[in-house]
Amino acid sequence: MGQLHNYGNNMNKKNRHYLNVCLLVLLYSFFVKTSLAGFPGYVDGKALPSLAPMLEKSMPAVVNISTTKNIQIRENPLLQDPFFRHFFQLPQQQQRRQQKNSLGSGVIIDSQRGYVLTNNHVIDKADKIMVTLSDGRHFNATLLGTDPEADVAVIQIPAENLTELAIADSNNLKVGDFVVAIGNPFGLGQTVTSGIISALGRSGLGIEGYEDFIQTDASINPGNSGGALVNLRGEFIGMNTAILAPSGGNVGIGFAIPSNMALTLKKTLVKHGVVRRGKLGITTQDLTTELVNAFDLKTMRGAVVSKVEGNSAADRAGLEPGDIIVSVNGRQIKSSHQIRNIIGLLAIGEQVSIELVRDNERKSVVAVIGKPQQIQLMGGKLHRTLEGTILTATHREQIEGVLFAAIKKNSYAWSVGLRPGDIIVSANRYRVRKLGELKHIVDPRGALLINIQRGSEAFFLVLK
């Protein structure tokens, strides 16, 4: 009996050891299998969260935009001589060639009318705009309007069965909200990246004339421009616009134009083709520690008025140099750039409510946005070569001059390469800062030599 009992104990030990080994093998197999296959689809009977259902609805509203440009071919001056060509029996060569680019993205914001929102720099100088939908359809687009200073453009495609994005109120965004960027980086096709909102109201970056950016760490790369930044409900909250990276690639700092700003500009562009910005008539600067102490202020928030133009909307409303603007239309002011952005989105004739501090007393004033100094050049009123353009005085990025606010595509100015956003800084070798100066300098009967500033580049152009 003792031997039988020992044998039974030995068998129990062997069985327990065998069962332990089997259990270890099963557990090892399970972990290896799950590690190779990724996370399980269900945990405790519940499906894991996924962005796929939202993206299936949102991605068809984001399109690829490619453009074609006619490039002037530069020739040796000898080849332009008819006698030289005849003597050597040289055939007539084509003076232009087409350059095709897959430049960026766009967002369908009106499926009934075929309106697509994109960046101005995506379609700038394009002679032909091609839109490719997520289902593979291609359409030639019509440019409805563009605003170079805010980098927004609206194009239209003659398509049916389009998907548009629902629009969210970008004023309700908060730092830390999850976001998804949809676009076509590097011409690869639709790509999705995710992240959070890193900051709001970014301005003073020198990327655009009017800046009120959403900053995000969702990867935005070349080709994402004009694409959609959406929330986790798939609602449009911003348009991907720029990256901040020395090497030109993504480093986790991307910028998007808020949906409210983009949609406000879209309405104006569809109606007028250009943004007719009004004018308040003030110059402001950011508060510094020295200014805060000098004005005996309790906070750094606000912007100080350094100049009020005579007979301007601000002058008529009673604003004075030294006023500290703390709120415009209910929005708290942290910098002078904010004031410029808010006023830049208001139409001529709109009212603007301003709260300010003067001599440590809080005051409220209401101003009516006025017209900027602007003339429309038609025919020979100024110079016949500028017919079909709208000029306005500007002081942008520390550049004083005369801005091309609009240029018709069938005009002489467009054909010689001038584009909206170009600034005339001199005419016939005289410095130009105001429209009156340009009008005084220009001889309608002679050639016009203008020095153009375009972003960081400058060049001369002779208009005959």
For each residue, the residues with C-beta under 8 A, 3 or more apart:
1: 4 5
2: 5 6
3: 6 7
4: 1 7 8
5: 1 2 8 9
6: 2 3 9 10
7: 3 4 10 11
8: 4 5 11 12
9: 5 6 12 13
10: 6 7 13 14
11: 7 8 14 15
12: 8 9 15 16
13: 9 10 16 17
14: 10 11 17 18
15: 11 12 18 19
16: 12 13 19 20
17: 13 14 20 21
18: 14 15 21 22
19: 15 16 22 23
20: 16 17 23 24
21: 17 18 24 25
22: 18 19 25 26
23: 19 20 26 27
24: 20 21 27 28
25: 21 22 28 29
26: 22 23 29 30
27: 23 24 30 31
28: 24 25 31 32
29: 25 26 32 33
30: 26 27 33 34
31: 27 28 34 35
32: 28 29 35 36
33: 29 30 36 37
34: 30 31 37 38 39 40
35: 31 32
36: 32 33
37: 33 34
38: 34
39: 34 48
40: 34 43 48
41: 47 48
42: 45 46 47 48
43: 40 46 48
44:
45: 42
46: 42 43
47: 41 42 50
48: 39 40 41 42 43
49:
50: 47 53
51: 54 55 180 192 194 232
52: 55 56
53: 50 56 57
54: 51 57 58 180 230 232 233 234
55: 51 52 58 59 180 182 192 234
56: 52 53 59
57: 53 54 60 163 234
58: 54 55 61 62 165 180 182 228 230 234
59: 55 56 62 134 182 190 192
60: 57 133 134 135 163
61: 58 107 108 162 163 164 165 228
62: 58 59 105 106 107 108 134 182 183 184 190 227 228
63: 105 106 107 108 116 131 132 133 134
64: 102 104 105 106 131 132 184 187 189 190
65: 103 104 105 106 116 118 122 123 129 130 131 132 141 155 226
66: 100 101 102 103 129 130 132
67: 100 101 103 122 123 126 127 128 129 130
68: 98 99 100 101 126 127 128 130
69: 98 99 101 125 126 127
70: 96 97 98 99 127
71: 96 97 98 99
72: 95 96
73: 93 94 95 96 97
74:
75: 79 80 93 95
76: 79 80
77: 80 81
78: 81 84
79: 75 76 84 85 90 93
80: 75 76 77
81: 77 78 84 85
82: 85 86
83: 86 87
84: 78 79 81 87 88 90
85: 79 81 82 88 89 90 92
86: 82 83 89
87: 83 84
88: 84 85
89: 85 86
90: 79 84 85 93
91:
92: 85
93: 73 75 79 90
94: 73 97
95: 72 73 75
96: 70 71 72 73
97: 70 71 73 94
98: 68 69 70 71
99: 68 69 70 71
100: 66 67 68
101: 66 67 68 69
102: 64 66 184 187 223
103: 65 66 67 122 123 223 225
104: 64 65 118 119 122 183 184 223 224 225 226 227
105: 62 63 64 65 118 122 182 183 184 223 224 225 226 227 228 240
106: 62 63 64 65 116 117 118 122 131 155 226 227
107: 61 62 63 116 117 118 165 226 227 228 236 239
108: 61 62 63 111 114 115 116 162 163 164 165
109: 115 116 117 164 165 167 236 263 266
110: 113 114 115 164
111: 108 114 162 163 164
112:
113: 110 156
114: 108 110 111 156 157 158 159 162
115: 108 109 110 144 154 155 156 266 270
116: 63 65 106 107 108 109 131 141 154 155 156 157
117: 106 107 109 152 153 154 226 239 262 266
118: 65 104 105 106 107 122 123 153 154 155 225 226 239
119: 104 122 123 151 152 153 225 226 239 241
120: 123 124 146 147 148 150 151 152 153
121: 124 151 225
122: 65 67 103 104 105 106 118 119 153 225 226
123: 65 67 103 118 119 120 126 129 143 146 153 155
124: 120 121 146 148 419
125: 69 419
126: 67 68 69 123 129 143
127: 67 68 69 70
128: 67 68 140
129: 65 66 67 123 126 140 141 142 143 155
130: 65 66 67 68 138 139 140 141
131: 63 64 65 106 116 138 139 140 141 155 157
132: 63 64 65 66 136 137 138
133: 60 63 136 137 138 139 159 162
134: 59 60 62 63 190
135: 60
136: 132 133
137: 132 133 159
138: 130 131 132 133
139: 130 131 133 157 158 159
140: 128 129 130 131 157
141: 65 116 129 130 131 155 156 157
142: 129 155 156 157
143: 123 126 129 146 153 154 155 409
144: 115 154 155 156 269 270 273
145: 153 154 268 269 270 272 273 274 275
146: 120 123 124 143 152 153 154 269 273 274 420
147: 120 150 151 152 153 265 268 269 274 275
148: 120 124 151 209 419 420 421
149: 208 209 210 275 344 396 421
150: 120 147 208 209 210 257 261 265 275 344
151: 119 120 121 147 148 207 208 241 257
152: 117 119 120 146 147 239 257 262 265 266 269
153: 117 118 119 120 122 123 143 145 146 147 269
154: 115 116 117 118 143 144 145 146 266 269 270
155: 65 106 115 116 118 123 129 131 141 142 143 144
156: 113 114 115 116 141 142 144
157: 114 116 131 139 140 141 142
158: 114 139
159: 114 133 137 139 162
160:
161:
162: 61 108 111 114 133 159
163: 57 60 61 108 111
164: 61 108 109 110 111
165: 58 61 107 108 109 228 230 234 235 236
166: 233 234 235 236
167: 109 235 236 259 263
168: 172 231 233 235 236 237 259
169: 172 259 260
170: 173 214 237 238 258 259 260 261
171: 258 260
172: 168 169
173: 170 177 197 200 214 237 258
174: 177 197 200
175: 196 197 198 199 200
176: 196 197
177: 173 174 196 197 231
178: 194 195 196 231 232
179: 194 195 196 197 216 218 229 230 231 232 237 238
180: 51 54 55 58 192 193 194 218 229 230 231 232
181: 192 193 194 195 216 218 219 220 224 227 228 229 240 254 256
182: 55 58 59 62 105 190 191 192 227 228 229 230
183: 62 104 105 190 191 220 223 224 225 226 227 228 240
184: 62 64 102 104 105 187 188 189 190 191 223 224 227
185: 188 191 219 220 221 222 223 224
186: 221 222 223
187: 64 102 184 223
188: 184 185 191 223
189: 64 184
190: 59 62 64 134 182 183 184
191: 182 183 184 185 188 224
192: 51 55 59 180 181 182
193: 180 181 218 219 220
194: 51 178 179 180 181 218
195: 178 179 181 198 216 217 218 219 252
196: 175 176 177 178 179 216 217 218
197: 173 174 175 176 177 179 200 214 215 216
198: 175 195 215 216 217 253
199: 175 202 214 215
200: 173 174 175 197 214 215
201: 212 213 334 338
202: 199 205 211 212 213 214 215 255
203: 211 212 213 335 337 338 341
204: 211 335 337
205: 202 208 211 213 242 244 255
206: 397
207: 151 211 213 241 242 255
208: 149 150 151 205 211 241 242
209: 148 149 150 396 397
210: 149 150 340 341 344 345
211: 202 203 204 205 207 208 337 341
212: 201 202 203 257 258 261 338 341
213: 201 202 203 205 207 241 242 255 256 257 258
214: 170 173 197 199 200 202 229 237 238 255 256 257 258
215: 197 198 199 200 202 253 254 255
216: 179 181 195 196 197 198 220 229 254 255 256
217: 195 196 198 252 253 254
218: 179 180 181 193 194 195 196 229 254
219: 181 185 193 195 250 252 254
220: 181 183 185 193 216 224 240 242 243 250 254 255 256
221: 185 186 224 243 249 250
222: 185 186 225 243 248
223: 102 103 104 105 183 184 185 186 187 188
224: 104 105 181 183 184 185 191 220 221 227 240 254
225: 103 104 105 118 119 121 122 183 222 240 241 242
226: 65 104 105 106 107 117 118 119 122 183 239 240 241
227: 62 104 105 106 107 181 182 183 184 224 239 240
228: 58 61 62 105 107 165 181 182 183 236 238 239 240
229: 179 180 181 182 214 216 218 236 237 238 239 240 256
230: 54 58 165 179 180 182 233 234 235 236 237
231: 168 177 178 179 180 234 235 237
232: 51 54 178 179 180
233: 54 166 168 230
234: 54 55 57 58 165 166 230 231
235: 165 166 167 168 230 231
236: 107 109 165 166 167 168 228 229 230 239 259
237: 168 170 173 179 214 229 230 231 256 258 259
238: 170 179 214 228 229 256 257 258 259 262
239: 107 117 118 119 152 226 227 228 229 236 256 257 259 262
240: 105 181 183 220 224 225 226 227 228 229 254 256
241: 119 151 207 208 213 225 226 255 256 257
242: 205 207 208 213 220 225 254 255
243: 220 221 222 248 249 250 251 253 254 255
244: 205 251 253 254 255
245: 248 249 250 251 253
246:
247: 251
248: 222 243 245
249: 221 243 245
250: 219 220 221 243 245 254
251: 243 244 245 247
252: 195 217 219
253: 198 215 217 243 244 245
254: 181 215 216 217 218 219 220 224 240 242 243 244 250
255: 202 205 207 213 214 215 216 220 241 242 243 244
256: 181 213 214 216 220 229 237 238 239 240 241
257: 150 151 152 212 213 214 238 239 241 261 262
258: 170 171 173 212 213 214 237 238 261 262
259: 167 168 169 170 236 237 238 239 262 263
260: 169 170 171 263 264
261: 150 170 212 257 258 264 265 341 345
262: 117 152 238 239 257 258 259 265 266
263: 109 167 259 260 266 267
264: 260 261 267 268 345
265: 147 150 152 261 262 268 269 275 345
266: 109 115 117 152 154 262 263 269 270
267: 263 264 270 271
268: 145 147 264 265 271 272 274 275 276 347
269: 144 145 146 147 152 153 154 265 266 272 273 274 275
270: 115 144 145 154 266 267
271: 267 268
272: 145 268 269 275 276
273: 144 145 146 269 406
274: 145 146 147 268 269 390 405 406 420
275: 145 147 149 150 265 268 269 272
276: 268 272 347 348 405
277: 343 344 372
278: 313 343 346 347 348 349 350 369 370 371 372
279: 312 313 343 369 370 371 372
280: 312 313 314 339 343 352 367 369 370
281: 308 309 312 313 314 315 370
282: 305 307 308 309 312 314 319 339
283: 305 306 307
284: 303 304 305 306 325 336 339 340
285: 303 304 306 336
286: 303 304 335 336
287: 291 292 297 300 301 302 303 304 324
288: 291 292
289: 292 293 300
290: 293 294
291: 287 288 294 295 297 304
292: 287 288 289 295 297 299 300
293: 289 290 296 297
294: 290 291
295: 291 292 304 322 324
296: 293 360
297: 287 291 292 293 300 302 324 357
298:
299: 292 302
300: 287 289 292 297
301: 287 326 332 333 334
302: 287 297 299 324 325 326 333 334 357
303: 284 285 286 287 324 325 333 335 336 338 339
304: 284 285 286 287 291 295 322 323 324 325
305: 282 283 284 308 314 319 320 321 322 323 324 325 356
306: 283 284 285 321
307: 282 283 321
308: 281 282 305 312 314 315 319 320 321
309: 281 282 312 314 315
310: 315
311: 315 316
312: 279 280 281 282 308 309 315 316 370
313: 278 279 280 281 316 317 367 368 369 370
314: 280 281 282 305 308 309 317 319 367
315: 281 308 309 310 311 312 318 319
316: 311 312 313 367 368
317: 313 314 354 365 366 367 368
318: 315 365
319: 282 305 308 314 315 323 354 356 365 367
320: 305 308 323 358
321: 305 306 307 308
322: 295 304 305 358
323: 304 305 319 320 356 357 358
324: 287 295 297 302 303 304 305 356 357 358
325: 284 302 303 304 305 328 333 339 354 355 356
326: 301 302 332 333 355 356 357 362
327: 330 331 332 333 353 354 355
328: 325 331 333 338 339 342 343 352 353 354 355
329: 342 352 353
330: 327 353
331: 327 328 338 342
332: 301 326 327
333: 301 302 303 325 326 327 328 338 339
334: 201 301 302 338
335: 203 204 286 303 338
336: 284 285 286 303 339 340
337: 203 204 211 340 341
338: 201 203 212 303 328 331 333 334 335 341 342
339: 280 282 284 303 325 328 333 336 342 343
340: 210 284 336 337 343 344
341: 203 210 211 212 261 337 338 344 345
342: 328 329 331 338 339 345 346 352
343: 277 278 279 280 328 339 340 346 352 369
344: 149 150 210 277 340 341
345: 210 261 264 265 341 342
346: 278 342 343 350 352 369
347: 268 276 278 350 369
348: 276 278 369 370 371
349: 278 368 369
350: 278 346 347 368 369
351: 366 367 368 369
352: 280 328 329 342 343 346 366 367 368 369
353: 327 328 329 330 364 365 366
354: 317 319 325 327 328 364 365 366 367
355: 325 326 327 328 362 363 364
356: 305 319 323 324 325 326 362 363 364 365
357: 297 302 323 324 326 360 361 362 363
358: 320 322 323 324 361 363
359:
360: 296 357
361: 357 358
362: 326 355 356 357
363: 355 356 357 358
364: 353 354 355 356
365: 317 318 319 353 354 356
366: 317 351 352 353 354
367: 280 313 314 316 317 319 351 352 354
368: 313 316 317 349 350 351 352
369: 278 279 280 313 343 346 347 348 349 350 351 352
370: 278 279 280 281 312 313 348
371: 278 279 348 374
372: 277 278 279 392 393
373: 392 393 434 435
374: 371 390 391 392 393 405 435
375: 381 382 390 391 392 435 439
376: 390
377: 381 382 383 386 387 388 389 390 391
378: 381 387 388
379: 384 387
380: 383 384 387 444
381: 375 377 378
382: 375 377 386 438 439 442 444
383: 377 380 386 442 444 448 463
384: 379 380 387 412 444
385: 412 413 416 448 463 464
386: 377 382 383 389 391 412 413 448 463
387: 377 378 379 380 384 411 412 413
388: 377 378 407 408 410 411 412 413 414
389: 377 386 404 406 407 408 411 413 418
390: 274 374 375 376 377 404 405 406 407
391: 374 375 377 386 402 403 404 405 424 435 438
392: 372 373 374 375 402 403 405 435
393: 372 373 374 401 402 403 433 434 435
394: 399 400 401 402 403 423
395: 398 399 400
396: 149 209 399 403 423
397: 206 209
398: 395
399: 394 395 396 423 425 453
400: 394 395 425 433
401: 393 394 423 424 425 432 433 453
402: 391 392 393 394 423 424 432 434 435 438
403: 391 392 393 394 396 421 422 423 424
404: 389 390 391 407 413 418 419 420 421 422 423 424
405: 274 276 374 390 391 392 420
406: 273 274 389 390 420
407: 388 389 390 404 411 413 414 418 419 420
408: 388 389 411 414
409: 143 414
410: 388 414
411: 387 388 389 407 408 414 415
412: 384 385 386 387 388 415 416 463
413: 385 386 387 388 389 404 407 416 418 463
414: 388 407 408 409 410 411 417 418 419
415: 411 412
416: 385 412 413 461 463
417: 414 461
418: 389 404 407 413 414 422 452 461
419: 124 125 148 404 407 414 422 454
420: 146 148 274 404 405 406 407
421: 148 149 403 404 454
422: 403 404 418 419 452 453 454
423: 394 396 399 401 402 403 404 452 453 454
424: 391 401 402 403 404 427 432 438 450 451 452
425: 399 400 401 431 432 451 452 453 458
426: 429 430 431 432 450 451
427: 424 430 432 438 441 442 448 449 450 451
428: 441 442 443 448 449
429: 426 449
430: 426 427 437 441
431: 425 426 437
432: 401 402 424 425 426 427 437 438 441
433: 393 400 401 437
434: 373 393 402 437 438
435: 373 374 375 391 392 393 402 438 439
436: 439 440
437: 430 431 432 433 434 440 441
438: 382 391 402 424 427 432 434 435 441 442
439: 375 382 435 436 442
440: 436 437
441: 427 428 430 432 437 438
442: 382 383 427 428 438 439 448
443: 428 446 448
444: 380 382 383 384
445:
446: 443
447: 462 463 464
448: 383 385 386 427 428 442 443 462 463 464
449: 427 428 429 460 461 462 463
450: 424 426 427 460 461 462 463
451: 424 425 426 427 458 459 460
452: 418 422 423 424 425 458 459 460 461
453: 399 401 422 423 425 457 458
454: 419 421 422 423 457 458 459
455:
456:
457: 453 454
458: 425 451 452 453 454
459: 451 452 454
460: 449 450 451 452
461: 416 417 418 449 450 452
462: 447 448 449 450
463: 383 385 386 412 413 416 447 448 449 450
464: 385 447 448
